[in-house]
Amino acid sequence: MNRRDLIAAIAEKTGQEKKLVDELLKATTDTITETVGAGDPVGLSGFAKFAKIELAAGMGRNPATG
């Protein structure tokens, strides 16, 4: 399911216009991104938890040259 499919499904279930659902989804993702970017986790009970995780750099290998 892509973003367009998600918007259509939510609009159908709620009876709202797709444009309104798109604006709400964009506001939701923007808010989550800003909050996690600031270092604070976002938890949606029963759905997902978003948190910023710092990973050490990995060693890369060029498959053409080995």
NORNORNOR-V790069 format. One record per residue. N is the residue number from 1. SS is DSSP state (@ for helix, = for strand, . for the rest). PSI is psi in degrees with one decimal (none if undefined). Layout:
# NORNORNOR-V790069
[[N;SS;PSI] [N;SS;PSI]]
This chain:
# NORNORNOR-V790069
[[1;.;128.1] [2;.;-177.9] [3;@;-43.4] [4;@;-41.6] [5;@;-41.1] [6;@;-44.9] [7;@;-44.2] [8;@;-41.5] [9;@;-43.0] [10;@;-41.8] [11;@;-40.4] [12;@;-42.6] [13;@;-33.2] [14;@;-15.1] [15;.;15.8] [16;.;161.9] [17;.;147.6] [18;@;-35.0] [19;@;-42.8] [20;@;-43.9] [21;@;-40.8] [22;@;-43.7] [23;@;-41.2] [24;@;-41.0] [25;@;-41.0] [26;@;-43.4] [27;@;-38.6] [28;@;-49.4] [29;@;-36.7] [30;@;-43.1] [31;@;-43.3] [32;@;-44.2] [33;@;-43.8] [34;@;-42.7] [35;@;-46.9] [36;@;-37.1] [37;@;-30.6] [38;.;-5.4] [39;.;0.0] [40;.;134.4] [41;.;155.8] [42;=;122.4] [43;=;125.8] [44;=;102.7] [45;.;128.1] [46;.;2.5] [47;.;-68.2] [48;=;162.7] [49;=;129.2] [50;=;128.8] [51;.;149.9] [52;.;128.5] [53;.;127.1] [54;.;125.7] [55;.;147.5] [56;.;150.4] [57;.;138.4] [58;.;159.9] [59;.;123.2] [60;.;161.2] [61;.;129.9] [62;.;114.8] [63;.;-22.6] [64;.;-35.5] [65;.;-13.6] [66;.;none]]
